[in-house]
């Protein structure tokens, strides 16, 4: 059973700075559909996006929420985009504070403008993938490109400003390139935070691949887990270290310079690890979201040391269904967000408890009213 954050806190709790303790409160929001992903804005510290799908993403519609943290301690809806198919992931543009991208179950990649009128959205709908798009990620260094990863076993490179190589007109829609070396669904594609041309992919074929867009093929393939790999993320302090998580319930840390064995294997979940995030404020901390309905905070260097010490720093059990969405704010130190199949999104400081917040926000729909004015 999941333990509370206070029960797990120990000497290691000080390893993740808690600068938001007095500046942030726990907040929660009830979505109409099942949550799939959550992403903090890289421009506004009080803004986040939550992606949801009806009927657990199996069949039905999708909703892309944009939420803001209100002074009264509530998460309030400021925009919501409806889609005919479920949505599985989202990411914010690194070039325009009002633009975000959603990954859709119909194989499309939707681009939204929070400030544009309803009839202007989506700004774009890229429709090249032949199966569900499961992940999207924007380049933090070369800020005019982003990636999409799909169940059609491919990853595609996109730009809102560049035309594809075969285009005959400027700004013609279409992907710039397709990466097709995985043998099964690609569940994650994540740019390196330090290198503009490097990204990593995690696949159901049990491999982690490293790519450089300047090269024709992947530069490294690591058979990282014995079962499907569902997630990966780069360490923000060491450009050679990357985390993976998957069906085998573990998180593994890899050094791409010596990929023959993991730097560390972190155990602490009872079911698959659906999402892993490396802390933007502490080199040794990774956060996880799991199908065991818990969010974890682990010190992977404790696991790497081989000591008998438990690498778990904290563990939260606020979700009542699969925990699938997770993010760490890069603007507010120690601020976390999660969402799950229980139709709940939470934002809270890592030093506190997600359930200790103020009033619960709720969007329009059953039991909800119109969003508050901006």
C-alpha positions as CSV (number, residue, x, y, z in Angstrom):
1,X,0.0,0.0,0.0
2,X,1.1,3.5,-0.7
3,X,2.5,5.4,2.3
4,X,1.9,9.1,2.8
5,X,4.6,11.7,2.0
6,X,5.1,12.4,5.6
7,X,5.6,8.8,6.4
8,X,8.3,8.5,3.7
9,X,10.1,11.7,4.6
10,X,13.5,11.1,6.0
11,X,17.1,12.5,5.7
12,X,16.8,12.2,1.9
13,X,13.8,14.5,1.9
14,X,16.2,17.5,1.9
15,X,17.8,16.5,-1.4
16,X,15.0,18.1,-3.4
17,X,15.0,21.8,-2.5
18,X,11.6,23.0,-1.2
19,X,11.6,26.6,-2.3
20,X,7.8,26.5,-3.1
21,X,6.8,25.5,0.4
22,X,5.5,28.9,1.2
23,X,4.7,30.0,-2.3
24,X,2.5,27.1,-3.5
25,X,-0.5,25.2,-2.1
26,X,-1.9,21.9,-3.1
27,X,-4.6,22.3,-5.7
28,X,-6.9,19.9,-7.5
29,X,-9.2,19.9,-10.5
30,X,-12.0,17.4,-11.6
31,X,-11.9,16.7,-15.3
32,X,-14.8,15.3,-17.3
33,X,-12.8,12.5,-18.8
34,X,-9.9,10.3,-17.7
35,X,-6.6,12.1,-17.4
36,X,-3.6,11.1,-19.6
37,X,-0.9,13.8,-19.3
38,X,-0.1,17.0,-17.5
39,X,2.4,19.7,-18.6
40,X,3.5,22.9,-16.8
41,X,3.9,26.0,-19.0
42,X,7.5,27.0,-19.6
43,X,6.4,30.6,-19.6
44,X,3.8,31.1,-16.8
45,X,4.5,29.5,-13.5
46,X,0.7,29.3,-12.7
47,X,-0.4,27.7,-15.9
48,X,-0.6,24.0,-16.9
49,X,-2.2,21.8,-19.6
50,X,-4.1,18.5,-18.9
51,X,-4.9,16.0,-21.6
52,X,-7.9,13.7,-21.2
53,X,-9.7,10.9,-23.0
54,X,-13.2,9.5,-22.6
55,X,-13.7,5.9,-21.6
56,X,-10.1,5.4,-20.5
57,X,-8.9,6.2,-24.0
58,X,-10.4,3.1,-25.6
59,X,-13.2,4.9,-27.5
60,X,-14.8,8.3,-27.4
61,X,-13.8,12.0,-27.3
62,X,-10.9,13.9,-26.0
63,X,-10.5,17.2,-24.1
64,X,-7.4,19.4,-23.9
65,X,-7.6,21.6,-20.7
66,X,-5.6,24.7,-19.9
67,X,-5.7,25.5,-16.2
68,X,-4.4,28.3,-14.1
69,X,-3.7,28.5,-10.3
70,X,-6.0,31.0,-8.8
71,X,-5.1,33.1,-5.7
72,X,-7.8,31.3,-3.7
73,X,-6.0,28.0,-4.0
74,X,-8.1,26.6,-6.8
75,X,-7.2,25.4,-10.3
76,X,-9.5,27.2,-12.7
77,X,-10.2,26.3,-16.4
78,X,-9.2,29.1,-18.8
79,X,-9.5,27.1,-22.0
80,X,-10.7,23.7,-23.2
81,X,-10.5,22.2,-26.7
82,X,-12.7,19.3,-27.7
83,X,-11.7,16.5,-30.1
84,X,-13.6,13.7,-31.7
85,X,-11.0,11.1,-30.5
86,X,-9.1,10.7,-27.2
87,X,-6.0,12.6,-26.4
88,X,-3.0,11.0,-24.9
89,X,-0.3,13.6,-24.4
90,X,0.5,17.3,-24.7
91,X,3.4,19.7,-24.7
92,X,3.8,23.5,-24.7
93,X,5.6,25.4,-27.4
94,X,9.0,26.7,-26.4
95,X,8.6,29.6,-28.8
96,X,5.1,30.9,-28.2
97,X,3.6,31.0,-24.7
98,X,0.0,30.5,-26.0
99,X,0.6,27.5,-28.2
100,X,0.4,23.8,-27.2
101,X,0.3,20.5,-29.0
102,X,-1.8,17.4,-28.4
103,X,-1.3,13.8,-29.4
104,X,-4.6,12.2,-30.6
105,X,-5.9,8.7,-30.8
106,X,-7.0,9.3,-34.5
107,X,-3.3,9.6,-35.5
108,X,-3.3,13.4,-35.7
109,X,-1.2,16.0,-34.0
110,X,-3.3,19.0,-33.0
111,X,-1.9,22.5,-32.5
112,X,-3.9,24.9,-30.3
113,X,-3.7,28.6,-29.5
114,X,-5.0,29.5,-26.1
115,X,-5.7,33.1,-27.0
116,X,-7.3,32.4,-30.4
117,X,-11.1,32.4,-30.9
118,X,-12.8,29.0,-30.9
119,X,-13.3,29.0,-34.7
120,X,-9.5,29.4,-35.2
121,X,-8.6,26.2,-33.3
122,X,-7.0,23.9,-33.9
123,X,-4.4,26.1,-35.7
124,X,-3.1,22.9,-37.4
125,X,-4.0,19.3,-37.5
126,X,-1.1,17.2,-38.8
127,X,-2.4,13.9,-40.1
128,X,0.5,11.6,-41.2
129,X,0.6,8.9,-38.5
130,X,-1.4,5.7,-39.3
131,X,-2.1,4.8,-35.7
132,X,-2.6,6.5,-32.3
133,X,-0.1,9.3,-31.5
134,X,1.0,8.6,-27.9
135,X,3.5,11.3,-27.1
136,X,4.7,14.8,-28.2
137,X,7.7,16.8,-27.0
138,X,9.0,20.3,-28.0
139,X,12.6,21.0,-28.5
140,X,13.9,23.2,-25.6
141,X,17.1,24.3,-27.5
142,X,16.1,24.6,-31.1
143,X,12.7,26.0,-30.3
144,X,10.9,25.7,-33.6
145,X,10.6,21.9,-33.8
146,X,8.8,19.2,-31.9
147,X,8.4,15.4,-32.0
148,X,5.5,13.0,-32.1
149,X,5.7,9.3,-31.2
150,X,3.1,6.8,-32.4
151,X,1.7,3.3,-32.2
152,X,2.6,3.0,-35.9
153,X,6.2,2.4,-34.7
154,X,7.5,5.7,-36.0
155,X,8.6,9.1,-34.7
156,X,8.0,12.3,-36.7
157,X,9.7,15.7,-36.6
158,X,7.5,18.7,-37.1
159,X,7.8,22.5,-37.3
160,X,5.2,25.2,-37.4
161,X,7.7,27.5,-39.3
162,X,9.6,25.2,-41.7
163,X,8.2,23.5,-44.7
164,X,9.0,19.8,-45.3
165,X,11.9,19.0,-47.7
166,X,9.5,17.9,-50.5
167,X,7.2,20.9,-50.2
168,X,6.7,23.2,-53.2
169,X,5.2,26.1,-51.1
170,X,6.5,27.9,-48.0
171,X,5.0,26.8,-44.7
172,X,3.3,23.8,-46.4
173,X,2.1,21.3,-43.8
174,X,3.9,18.1,-43.3
175,X,6.6,16.4,-41.2
176,X,10.2,17.3,-41.8
177,X,11.4,13.7,-41.2
178,X,10.2,10.3,-40.1
179,X,12.3,8.0,-37.9
180,X,11.3,4.3,-38.4
181,X,13.6,1.9,-36.7
182,X,11.5,0.6,-33.8
183,X,9.7,-2.8,-34.2
184,X,6.7,-1.9,-32.1
185,X,4.8,1.0,-30.6
186,X,6.8,4.1,-29.6
187,X,5.5,5.3,-26.3
188,X,7.9,8.3,-25.7
189,X,10.1,10.6,-27.6
190,X,12.1,13.2,-25.6
191,X,14.6,15.8,-26.7
192,X,17.8,16.3,-24.9
193,X,17.6,19.5,-22.8
194,X,21.2,20.3,-23.7
195,X,21.7,19.3,-27.3
196,X,19.5,20.7,-30.0
197,X,19.7,17.7,-32.4
198,X,19.6,14.7,-29.9
199,X,16.5,12.9,-28.7
200,X,15.6,9.5,-27.1
201,X,12.8,7.2,-27.8
202,X,11.2,4.4,-25.7
203,X,9.3,1.5,-27.3
204,X,7.3,-1.5,-26.7
205,X,10.1,-3.4,-28.5
206,X,11.9,-3.2,-25.2
207,X,14.6,-0.8,-26.5
208,X,15.7,2.7,-25.8
209,X,17.1,4.5,-28.9
210,X,19.2,7.6,-29.0
211,X,19.0,9.7,-32.2
212,X,20.8,12.7,-33.7
213,X,18.8,14.4,-36.5
214,X,22.0,15.1,-38.3
215,X,22.5,11.4,-38.8
216,X,20.5,9.0,-41.0
217,X,19.9,6.4,-38.4
218,X,19.8,6.0,-34.6
219,X,23.2,6.4,-32.9
220,X,22.6,4.0,-30.0
221,X,20.2,1.2,-29.2
222,X,19.9,-0.1,-25.6
223,X,17.9,-3.2,-24.7
224,X,16.9,-1.4,-21.6
225,X,14.2,-3.6,-20.1
226,X,12.9,-7.2,-20.5
227,X,9.4,-5.9,-21.1
228,X,7.8,-2.9,-22.8
229,X,9.4,0.5,-22.1
230,X,6.7,3.1,-21.5
231,X,8.6,6.2,-20.7
232,X,12.0,8.0,-20.7
233,X,13.5,11.3,-19.6
234,X,16.9,13.0,-19.7
235,X,18.8,14.1,-16.6
236,X,18.9,17.9,-16.5
237,X,22.4,18.1,-15.1
238,X,24.3,15.3,-16.9
239,X,23.7,15.2,-20.7
240,X,24.7,11.6,-20.9
241,X,22.3,10.2,-18.3
242,X,18.7,9.1,-19.1
243,X,16.0,7.4,-17.1
244,X,13.6,4.7,-18.4
245,X,10.6,3.1,-16.9
246,X,8.2,0.3,-18.0
247,X,6.1,-2.7,-17.5
248,X,8.8,-4.4,-15.3
249,X,7.9,-1.9,-12.5
250,X,11.4,-0.4,-12.4
251,X,13.2,2.8,-13.3
252,X,16.6,2.4,-14.8
253,X,19.3,5.0,-15.2
254,X,21.6,4.8,-18.1
255,X,24.9,6.5,-19.1
256,X,24.9,6.5,-22.9
257,X,28.7,6.4,-22.9
258,X,28.7,3.0,-21.2
259,X,25.3,1.4,-22.0
260,X,26.3,-2.2,-21.2
261,X,24.6,-2.0,-17.8
262,X,22.4,0.6,-16.0
263,X,23.9,3.1,-13.6
264,X,21.0,2.2,-11.2
265,X,17.8,0.2,-11.0
266,X,15.2,1.8,-8.9
267,X,12.5,-0.5,-7.5
268,X,9.5,0.8,-5.6
269,X,6.3,0.3,-7.6
270,X,3.9,-2.7,-7.6
271,X,2.8,-2.2,-11.2
272,X,4.2,-0.7,-14.4
273,X,5.9,2.7,-14.3
274,X,3.9,4.8,-16.8
275,X,5.8,8.1,-16.5
276,X,9.3,9.1,-15.3
277,X,10.5,12.7,-14.9
278,X,14.0,13.8,-13.9
279,X,13.9,16.7,-11.5
280,X,14.9,20.1,-13.0
281,X,16.3,21.2,-9.7
282,X,18.2,18.1,-8.3
283,X,20.4,15.8,-10.3
284,X,19.8,12.8,-8.1
285,X,15.9,12.9,-8.0
286,X,13.5,11.2,-10.3
287,X,9.7,11.3,-10.0
288,X,7.4,8.5,-11.2
289,X,3.7,7.8,-12.0
290,X,2.6,4.2,-11.8
291,X,-0.3,1.9,-12.6
292,X,-0.2,1.1,-8.9
293,X,-1.9,4.5,-8.5
294,X,1.0,6.2,-6.7
295,X,3.4,9.0,-7.5
296,X,7.0,8.4,-6.3
297,X,10.0,10.5,-5.6
298,X,13.3,8.5,-5.6
299,X,17.0,9.2,-5.1
300,X,18.5,7.2,-7.9
301,X,22.1,7.7,-6.6
302,X,21.1,5.9,-3.4
303,X,20.0,3.0,-5.6
304,X,23.3,3.2,-7.6
305,X,25.4,3.0,-4.4
306,X,24.2,-0.5,-3.7
307,X,23.5,0.5,-0.1
308,X,20.6,-1.1,1.8
309,X,19.0,2.4,2.1
310,X,15.6,2.7,0.5
311,X,15.9,5.1,-2.5
312,X,12.3,6.2,-1.9
313,X,12.3,9.8,-0.6
314,X,8.5,10.3,-0.7
315,X,5.4,8.5,-2.0
316,X,2.0,9.8,-2.6
317,X,-1.2,7.8,-2.9
318,X,-3.8,10.5,-3.8
319,X,-5.0,8.9,-7.0
320,X,-7.7,6.2,-7.0
321,X,-7.1,4.9,-10.5
322,X,-4.0,4.6,-12.7
323,X,-1.6,7.5,-12.3
324,X,-0.5,8.3,-15.8
325,X,0.3,12.1,-16.1
326,X,3.2,13.7,-14.3
327,X,5.3,16.8,-14.6
328,X,7.8,19.0,-12.5
329,X,7.6,22.7,-12.9
330,X,10.8,24.2,-14.1
331,X,9.7,27.7,-12.9
332,X,8.7,26.9,-9.3
333,X,11.1,24.7,-7.5
334,X,9.7,21.5,-6.2
335,X,6.2,22.0,-7.7
336,X,4.6,18.8,-9.0
337,X,1.5,18.0,-11.0
338,X,-0.2,14.7,-11.8
339,X,-3.4,13.4,-13.4
340,X,-5.0,10.0,-13.6
341,X,-7.8,7.8,-14.8
342,X,-9.7,8.9,-11.7
343,X,-10.6,12.1,-13.6
344,X,-8.5,14.2,-11.2
345,X,-5.5,16.6,-11.7
346,X,-3.4,17.7,-8.7
347,X,-0.7,20.3,-8.2
348,X,1.3,20.4,-5.0
349,X,4.7,21.2,-3.5
350,X,7.0,18.1,-3.1
351,X,7.2,19.0,0.6
352,X,3.5,18.6,1.1
353,X,0.4,16.5,0.4
354,X,-1.8,16.7,-2.7
355,X,-5.0,16.3,-0.7
356,X,-4.3,19.2,1.6
357,X,-5.4,21.9,-0.9
358,X,-8.2,24.4,-1.0
359,X,-11.4,24.3,-3.1
360,X,-11.5,21.8,-5.9
361,X,-11.8,23.2,-9.4
362,X,-14.2,21.7,-11.9
363,X,-14.8,22.3,-15.5
364,X,-18.1,22.6,-17.4
365,X,-20.0,19.3,-17.8
366,X,-21.7,17.0,-15.4
367,X,-21.6,18.7,-12.0
368,X,-19.7,21.7,-13.2
369,X,-20.5,25.2,-14.4
370,X,-18.9,27.7,-16.8
371,X,-15.2,28.5,-16.3
372,X,-14.5,31.6,-14.2
373,X,-13.7,34.8,-16.2
374,X,-10.0,35.4,-16.8
